[in-house]
Structures are given as structure tokens and as C-alpha cells.
Amino acid sequence: MSEISFEKSMAALDEIVKKLEQGDMSLEEMLKLFERGIALSRICNEILNEAEKKVNVLIKKDDGYEKQEFNPSEGV
């Protein structure tokens, strides 16, 4: 996994989106930014997948650990 943090990746991705929305650059520059944005989104996805794995391990059942589906509507 990459050394860049999720927060830094998301902030950089947000900046790229803002620049692309302005549309005041060449097609070549836009494509380079888009390519970087795709790379950052993959980094974020990797980080989230790893976090999900850790959460699944930490969900404890009475007689041990059991993987459960995350349901945000159930609360904590």
C-alpha cells in the first residue's frame, strides 16, 4: 500500500476535481490531472479495504470473533 494517508489523498483528489471543474487548462493538462485523480482514488480504495479488514477482525462475538456485515443504520 502507498505511504500517502487517506486524508492527504482525499484532499489532493478534491483539489484535482476543483481544477478540472474550472476547465481553464489544455486537454493534455486535464488528462494528466485526471490520471493522477484515478491513481489517488485507487490509493483511497486500498486504504478503505484495509480498514474494512481490520474492522471485521475486531467485531467480537460472545465466543470469539465473527465477521459481520457493517450496517451504519444500526449505530454503535
Phi and psi restraints in degrees (range 20) as a CNS / XPLOR table:
assign (resid 1 and name C) (resid 2 and name N)
       (resid 2 and name CA) (resid 2 and name C) 1.0 -72.5 20.0 2
assign (resid 2 and name N) (resid 2 and name CA)
       (resid 2 and name C) (resid 3 and name N) 1.0 158.9 20.0 2
assign (resid 2 and name C) (resid 3 and name N)
       (resid 3 and name CA) (resid 3 and name C) 1.0 -84.6 20.0 2
assign (resid 3 and name N) (resid 3 and name CA)
       (resid 3 and name C) (resid 4 and name N) 1.0 -10.9 20.0 2
assign (resid 3 and name C) (resid 4 and name N)
       (resid 4 and name CA) (resid 4 and name C) 1.0 -77.8 20.0 2
assign (resid 4 and name N) (resid 4 and name CA)
       (resid 4 and name C) (resid 5 and name N) 1.0 141.3 20.0 2
assign (resid 4 and name C) (resid 5 and name N)
       (resid 5 and name CA) (resid 5 and name C) 1.0 -77.9 20.0 2
assign (resid 5 and name N) (resid 5 and name CA)
       (resid 5 and name C) (resid 6 and name N) 1.0 161.2 20.0 2
assign (resid 5 and name C) (resid 6 and name N)
       (resid 6 and name CA) (resid 6 and name C) 1.0 -59.4 20.0 2
assign (resid 6 and name N) (resid 6 and name CA)
       (resid 6 and name C) (resid 7 and name N) 1.0 -44.9 20.0 2
assign (resid 6 and name C) (resid 7 and name N)
       (resid 7 and name CA) (resid 7 and name C) 1.0 -63.1 20.0 2
assign (resid 7 and name N) (resid 7 and name CA)
       (resid 7 and name C) (resid 8 and name N) 1.0 -42.6 20.0 2
assign (resid 7 and name C) (resid 8 and name N)
       (resid 8 and name CA) (resid 8 and name C) 1.0 -67.1 20.0 2
assign (resid 8 and name N) (resid 8 and name CA)
       (resid 8 and name C) (resid 9 and name N) 1.0 -39.3 20.0 2
assign (resid 8 and name C) (resid 9 and name N)
       (resid 9 and name CA) (resid 9 and name C) 1.0 -62.4 20.0 2
assign (resid 9 and name N) (resid 9 and name CA)
       (resid 9 and name C) (resid 10 and name N) 1.0 -44.8 20.0 2
assign (resid 9 and name C) (resid 10 and name N)
       (resid 10 and name CA) (resid 10 and name C) 1.0 -65.8 20.0 2
assign (resid 10 and name N) (resid 10 and name CA)
       (resid 10 and name C) (resid 11 and name N) 1.0 -39.8 20.0 2
assign (resid 10 and name C) (resid 11 and name N)
       (resid 11 and name CA) (resid 11 and name C) 1.0 -63.9 20.0 2
assign (resid 11 and name N) (resid 11 and name CA)
       (resid 11 and name C) (resid 12 and name N) 1.0 -43.1 20.0 2
assign (resid 11 and name C) (resid 12 and name N)
       (resid 12 and name CA) (resid 12 and name C) 1.0 -65.6 20.0 2
assign (resid 12 and name N) (resid 12 and name CA)
       (resid 12 and name C) (resid 13 and name N) 1.0 -39.5 20.0 2
assign (resid 12 and name C) (resid 13 and name N)
       (resid 13 and name CA) (resid 13 and name C) 1.0 -64.2 20.0 2
assign (resid 13 and name N) (resid 13 and name CA)
       (resid 13 and name C) (resid 14 and name N) 1.0 -40.3 20.0 2
assign (resid 13 and name C) (resid 14 and name N)
       (resid 14 and name CA) (resid 14 and name C) 1.0 -61.1 20.0 2
assign (resid 14 and name N) (resid 14 and name CA)
       (resid 14 and name C) (resid 15 and name N) 1.0 -42.5 20.0 2
assign (resid 14 and name C) (resid 15 and name N)
       (resid 15 and name CA) (resid 15 and name C) 1.0 -63.7 20.0 2
assign (resid 15 and name N) (resid 15 and name CA)
       (resid 15 and name C) (resid 16 and name N) 1.0 -40.6 20.0 2
assign (resid 15 and name C) (resid 16 and name N)
       (resid 16 and name CA) (resid 16 and name C) 1.0 -62.3 20.0 2
assign (resid 16 and name N) (resid 16 and name CA)
       (resid 16 and name C) (resid 17 and name N) 1.0 -44.4 20.0 2
assign (resid 16 and name C) (resid 17 and name N)
       (resid 17 and name CA) (resid 17 and name C) 1.0 -60.1 20.0 2
assign (resid 17 and name N) (resid 17 and name CA)
       (resid 17 and name C) (resid 18 and name N) 1.0 -44.9 20.0 2
assign (resid 17 and name C) (resid 18 and name N)
       (resid 18 and name CA) (resid 18 and name C) 1.0 -59.9 20.0 2
assign (resid 18 and name N) (resid 18 and name CA)
       (resid 18 and name C) (resid 19 and name N) 1.0 -43.9 20.0 2
assign (resid 18 and name C) (resid 19 and name N)
       (resid 19 and name CA) (resid 19 and name C) 1.0 -65.0 20.0 2
assign (resid 19 and name N) (resid 19 and name CA)
       (resid 19 and name C) (resid 20 and name N) 1.0 -41.9 20.0 2
assign (resid 19 and name C) (resid 20 and name N)
       (resid 20 and name CA) (resid 20 and name C) 1.0 -66.4 20.0 2
assign (resid 20 and name N) (resid 20 and name CA)
       (resid 20 and name C) (resid 21 and name N) 1.0 -36.0 20.0 2
assign (resid 20 and name C) (resid 21 and name N)
       (resid 21 and name CA) (resid 21 and name C) 1.0 -66.6 20.0 2
assign (resid 21 and name N) (resid 21 and name CA)
       (resid 21 and name C) (resid 22 and name N) 1.0 -29.2 20.0 2
assign (resid 21 and name C) (resid 22 and name N)
       (resid 22 and name CA) (resid 22 and name C) 1.0 -66.7 20.0 2
assign (resid 22 and name N) (resid 22 and name CA)
       (resid 22 and name C) (resid 23 and name N) 1.0 -37.9 20.0 2
assign (resid 22 and name C) (resid 23 and name N)
       (resid 23 and name CA) (resid 23 and name C) 1.0 68.2 20.0 2
assign (resid 23 and name N) (resid 23 and name CA)
       (resid 23 and name C) (resid 24 and name N) 1.0 19.2 20.0 2
assign (resid 23 and name C) (resid 24 and name N)
       (resid 24 and name CA) (resid 24 and name C) 1.0 -102.5 20.0 2
assign (resid 24 and name N) (resid 24 and name CA)
       (resid 24 and name C) (resid 25 and name N) 1.0 43.9 20.0 2
assign (resid 24 and name C) (resid 25 and name N)
       (resid 25 and name CA) (resid 25 and name C) 1.0 -141.3 20.0 2
assign (resid 25 and name N) (resid 25 and name CA)
       (resid 25 and name C) (resid 26 and name N) 1.0 169.3 20.0 2
assign (resid 25 and name C) (resid 26 and name N)
       (resid 26 and name CA) (resid 26 and name C) 1.0 -71.7 20.0 2
assign (resid 26 and name N) (resid 26 and name CA)
       (resid 26 and name C) (resid 27 and name N) 1.0 161.5 20.0 2
assign (resid 26 and name C) (resid 27 and name N)
       (resid 27 and name CA) (resid 27 and name C) 1.0 -59.2 20.0 2
assign (resid 27 and name N) (resid 27 and name CA)
       (resid 27 and name C) (resid 28 and name N) 1.0 -40.4 20.0 2
assign (resid 27 and name C) (resid 28 and name N)
       (resid 28 and name CA) (resid 28 and name C) 1.0 -60.9 20.0 2
assign (resid 28 and name N) (resid 28 and name CA)
       (resid 28 and name C) (resid 29 and name N) 1.0 -44.3 20.0 2
assign (resid 28 and name C) (resid 29 and name N)
       (resid 29 and name CA) (resid 29 and name C) 1.0 -64.7 20.0 2
assign (resid 29 and name N) (resid 29 and name CA)
       (resid 29 and name C) (resid 30 and name N) 1.0 -40.6 20.0 2
assign (resid 29 and name C) (resid 30 and name N)
       (resid 30 and name CA) (resid 30 and name C) 1.0 -63.8 20.0 2
assign (resid 30 and name N) (resid 30 and name CA)
       (resid 30 and name C) (resid 31 and name N) 1.0 -40.8 20.0 2
assign (resid 30 and name C) (resid 31 and name N)
       (resid 31 and name CA) (resid 31 and name C) 1.0 -65.6 20.0 2
assign (resid 31 and name N) (resid 31 and name CA)
       (resid 31 and name C) (resid 32 and name N) 1.0 -38.7 20.0 2
assign (resid 31 and name C) (resid 32 and name N)
       (resid 32 and name CA) (resid 32 and name C) 1.0 -63.4 20.0 2
assign (resid 32 and name N) (resid 32 and name CA)
       (resid 32 and name C) (resid 33 and name N) 1.0 -43.3 20.0 2
assign (resid 32 and name C) (resid 33 and name N)
       (resid 33 and name CA) (resid 33 and name C) 1.0 -64.7 20.0 2
assign (resid 33 and name N) (resid 33 and name CA)
       (resid 33 and name C) (resid 34 and name N) 1.0 -41.7 20.0 2
assign (resid 33 and name C) (resid 34 and name N)
       (resid 34 and name CA) (resid 34 and name C) 1.0 -61.0 20.0 2
assign (resid 34 and name N) (resid 34 and name CA)
       (resid 34 and name C) (resid 35 and name N) 1.0 -43.9 20.0 2
assign (resid 34 and name C) (resid 35 and name N)
       (resid 35 and name CA) (resid 35 and name C) 1.0 -60.4 20.0 2
assign (resid 35 and name N) (resid 35 and name CA)
       (resid 35 and name C) (resid 36 and name N) 1.0 -43.2 20.0 2
assign (resid 35 and name C) (resid 36 and name N)
       (resid 36 and name CA) (resid 36 and name C) 1.0 -64.0 20.0 2
assign (resid 36 and name N) (resid 36 and name CA)
       (resid 36 and name C) (resid 37 and name N) 1.0 -39.3 20.0 2
assign (resid 36 and name C) (resid 37 and name N)
       (resid 37 and name CA) (resid 37 and name C) 1.0 -61.9 20.0 2
assign (resid 37 and name N) (resid 37 and name CA)
       (resid 37 and name C) (resid 38 and name N) 1.0 -41.1 20.0 2
assign (resid 37 and name C) (resid 38 and name N)
       (resid 38 and name CA) (resid 38 and name C) 1.0 -62.7 20.0 2
assign (resid 38 and name N) (resid 38 and name CA)
       (resid 38 and name C) (resid 39 and name N) 1.0 -43.9 20.0 2
assign (resid 38 and name C) (resid 39 and name N)
       (resid 39 and name CA) (resid 39 and name C) 1.0 -61.0 20.0 2
assign (resid 39 and name N) (resid 39 and name CA)
       (resid 39 and name C) (resid 40 and name N) 1.0 -43.2 20.0 2
assign (resid 39 and name C) (resid 40 and name N)
       (resid 40 and name CA) (resid 40 and name C) 1.0 -65.5 20.0 2
assign (resid 40 and name N) (resid 40 and name CA)
       (resid 40 and name C) (resid 41 and name N) 1.0 -39.1 20.0 2
assign (resid 40 and name C) (resid 41 and name N)
       (resid 41 and name CA) (resid 41 and name C) 1.0 -65.6 20.0 2
assign (resid 41 and name N) (resid 41 and name CA)
       (resid 41 and name C) (resid 42 and name N) 1.0 -33.9 20.0 2
assign (resid 41 and name C) (resid 42 and name N)
       (resid 42 and name CA) (resid 42 and name C) 1.0 -67.6 20.0 2
assign (resid 42 and name N) (resid 42 and name CA)
       (resid 42 and name C) (resid 43 and name N) 1.0 -39.4 20.0 2
assign (resid 42 and name C) (resid 43 and name N)
       (resid 43 and name CA) (resid 43 and name C) 1.0 -60.9 20.0 2
assign (resid 43 and name N) (resid 43 and name CA)
       (resid 43 and name C) (resid 44 and name N) 1.0 -47.4 20.0 2
assign (resid 43 and name C) (resid 44 and name N)
       (resid 44 and name CA) (resid 44 and name C) 1.0 -59.7 20.0 2
assign (resid 44 and name N) (resid 44 and name CA)
       (resid 44 and name C) (resid 45 and name N) 1.0 -41.7 20.0 2
assign (resid 44 and name C) (resid 45 and name N)
       (resid 45 and name CA) (resid 45 and name C) 1.0 -62.9 20.0 2
assign (resid 45 and name N) (resid 45 and name CA)
       (resid 45 and name C) (resid 46 and name N) 1.0 -42.1 20.0 2
assign (resid 45 and name C) (resid 46 and name N)
       (resid 46 and name CA) (resid 46 and name C) 1.0 -60.9 20.0 2
assign (resid 46 and name N) (resid 46 and name CA)
       (resid 46 and name C) (resid 47 and name N) 1.0 -45.1 20.0 2
assign (resid 46 and name C) (resid 47 and name N)
       (resid 47 and name CA) (resid 47 and name C) 1.0 -63.3 20.0 2
assign (resid 47 and name N) (resid 47 and name CA)
       (resid 47 and name C) (resid 48 and name N) 1.0 -43.1 20.0 2
assign (resid 47 and name C) (resid 48 and name N)
       (resid 48 and name CA) (resid 48 and name C) 1.0 -65.5 20.0 2
assign (resid 48 and name N) (resid 48 and name CA)
       (resid 48 and name C) (resid 49 and name N) 1.0 -38.4 20.0 2
assign (resid 48 and name C) (resid 49 and name N)
       (resid 49 and name CA) (resid 49 and name C) 1.0 -63.3 20.0 2
assign (resid 49 and name N) (resid 49 and name CA)
       (resid 49 and name C) (resid 50 and name N) 1.0 -41.2 20.0 2
assign (resid 49 and name C) (resid 50 and name N)
       (resid 50 and name CA) (resid 50 and name C) 1.0 -65.6 20.0 2
assign (resid 50 and name N) (resid 50 and name CA)
       (resid 50 and name C) (resid 51 and name N) 1.0 -40.5 20.0 2
assign (resid 50 and name C) (resid 51 and name N)
       (resid 51 and name CA) (resid 51 and name C) 1.0 -63.2 20.0 2
assign (resid 51 and name N) (resid 51 and name CA)
       (resid 51 and name C) (resid 52 and name N) 1.0 -40.7 20.0 2
assign (resid 51 and name C) (resid 52 and name N)
       (resid 52 and name CA) (resid 52 and name C) 1.0 -61.2 20.0 2
assign (resid 52 and name N) (resid 52 and name CA)
       (resid 52 and name C) (resid 53 and name N) 1.0 -41.8 20.0 2
assign (resid 52 and name C) (resid 53 and name N)
       (resid 53 and name CA) (resid 53 and name C) 1.0 -60.9 20.0 2
assign (resid 53 and name N) (resid 53 and name CA)
       (resid 53 and name C) (resid 54 and name N) 1.0 -42.4 20.0 2
assign (resid 53 and name C) (resid 54 and name N)
       (resid 54 and name CA) (resid 54 and name C) 1.0 -65.7 20.0 2
assign (resid 54 and name N) (resid 54 and name CA)
       (resid 54 and name C) (resid 55 and name N) 1.0 -41.5 20.0 2
assign (resid 54 and name C) (resid 55 and name N)
       (resid 55 and name CA) (resid 55 and name C) 1.0 -62.8 20.0 2
assign (resid 55 and name N) (resid 55 and name CA)
       (resid 55 and name C) (resid 56 and name N) 1.0 -42.4 20.0 2
assign (resid 55 and name C) (resid 56 and name N)
       (resid 56 and name CA) (resid 56 and name C) 1.0 -60.9 20.0 2
assign (resid 56 and name N) (resid 56 and name CA)
       (resid 56 and name C) (resid 57 and name N) 1.0 -36.2 20.0 2
assign (resid 56 and name C) (resid 57 and name N)
       (resid 57 and name CA) (resid 57 and name C) 1.0 -69.9 20.0 2
assign (resid 57 and name N) (resid 57 and name CA)
       (resid 57 and name C) (resid 58 and name N) 1.0 -34.0 20.0 2
assign (resid 57 and name C) (resid 58 and name N)
       (resid 58 and name CA) (resid 58 and name C) 1.0 -82.3 20.0 2
assign (resid 58 and name N) (resid 58 and name CA)
       (resid 58 and name C) (resid 59 and name N) 1.0 -13.1 20.0 2
assign (resid 58 and name C) (resid 59 and name N)
       (resid 59 and name CA) (resid 59 and name C) 1.0 -72.0 20.0 2
assign (resid 59 and name N) (resid 59 and name CA)
       (resid 59 and name C) (resid 60 and name N) 1.0 117.5 20.0 2
assign (resid 59 and name C) (resid 60 and name N)
       (resid 60 and name CA) (resid 60 and name C) 1.0 -106.9 20.0 2
assign (resid 60 and name N) (resid 60 and name CA)
       (resid 60 and name C) (resid 61 and name N) 1.0 139.1 20.0 2
assign (resid 60 and name C) (resid 61 and name N)
       (resid 61 and name CA) (resid 61 and name C) 1.0 -109.7 20.0 2
assign (resid 61 and name N) (resid 61 and name CA)
       (resid 61 and name C) (resid 62 and name N) 1.0 162.9 20.0 2
assign (resid 61 and name C) (resid 62 and name N)
       (resid 62 and name CA) (resid 62 and name C) 1.0 -49.2 20.0 2
assign (resid 62 and name N) (resid 62 and name CA)
       (resid 62 and name C) (resid 63 and name N) 1.0 -43.3 20.0 2
assign (resid 62 and name C) (resid 63 and name N)
       (resid 63 and name CA) (resid 63 and name C) 1.0 -103.7 20.0 2
assign (resid 63 and name N) (resid 63 and name CA)
       (resid 63 and name C) (resid 64 and name N) 1.0 21.3 20.0 2
assign (resid 63 and name C) (resid 64 and name N)
       (resid 64 and name CA) (resid 64 and name C) 1.0 142.1 20.0 2
assign (resid 64 and name N) (resid 64 and name CA)
       (resid 64 and name C) (resid 65 and name N) 1.0 -161.3 20.0 2
assign (resid 64 and name C) (resid 65 and name N)
       (resid 65 and name CA) (resid 65 and name C) 1.0 -95.8 20.0 2
assign (resid 65 and name N) (resid 65 and name CA)
       (resid 65 and name C) (resid 66 and name N) 1.0 140.0 20.0 2
assign (resid 65 and name C) (resid 66 and name N)
       (resid 66 and name CA) (resid 66 and name C) 1.0 -140.9 20.0 2
assign (resid 66 and name N) (resid 66 and name CA)
       (resid 66 and name C) (resid 67 and name N) 1.0 132.1 20.0 2
assign (resid 66 and name C) (resid 67 and name N)
       (resid 67 and name CA) (resid 67 and name C) 1.0 -71.9 20.0 2
assign (resid 67 and name N) (resid 67 and name CA)
       (resid 67 and name C) (resid 68 and name N) 1.0 130.9 20.0 2
assign (resid 67 and name C) (resid 68 and name N)
       (resid 68 and name CA) (resid 68 and name C) 1.0 -130.1 20.0 2
assign (resid 68 and name N) (resid 68 and name CA)
       (resid 68 and name C) (resid 69 and name N) 1.0 150.3 20.0 2
assign (resid 68 and name C) (resid 69 and name N)
       (resid 69 and name CA) (resid 69 and name C) 1.0 -72.0 20.0 2
assign (resid 69 and name N) (resid 69 and name CA)
       (resid 69 and name C) (resid 70 and name N) 1.0 138.9 20.0 2
assign (resid 69 and name C) (resid 70 and name N)
       (resid 70 and name CA) (resid 70 and name C) 1.0 -77.9 20.0 2
assign (resid 70 and name N) (resid 70 and name CA)
       (resid 70 and name C) (resid 71 and name N) 1.0 129.4 20.0 2
assign (resid 70 and name C) (resid 71 and name N)
       (resid 71 and name CA) (resid 71 and name C) 1.0 -130.2 20.0 2
assign (resid 71 and name N) (resid 71 and name CA)
       (resid 71 and name C) (resid 72 and name N) 1.0 100.6 20.0 2
assign (resid 71 and name C) (resid 72 and name N)
       (resid 72 and name CA) (resid 72 and name C) 1.0 -62.9 20.0 2
assign (resid 72 and name N) (resid 72 and name CA)
       (resid 72 and name C) (resid 73 and name N) 1.0 -21.8 20.0 2
assign (resid 72 and name C) (resid 73 and name N)
       (resid 73 and name CA) (resid 73 and name C) 1.0 -74.8 20.0 2
assign (resid 73 and name N) (resid 73 and name CA)
       (resid 73 and name C) (resid 74 and name N) 1.0 -17.0 20.0 2
assign (resid 73 and name C) (resid 74 and name N)
       (resid 74 and name CA) (resid 74 and name C) 1.0 -77.6 20.0 2
assign (resid 74 and name N) (resid 74 and name CA)
       (resid 74 and name C) (resid 75 and name N) 1.0 -20.3 20.0 2
assign (resid 74 and name C) (resid 75 and name N)
       (resid 75 and name CA) (resid 75 and name C) 1.0 75.9 20.0 2
assign (resid 75 and name N) (resid 75 and name CA)
       (resid 75 and name C) (resid 76 and name N) 1.0 -171.8 20.0 2
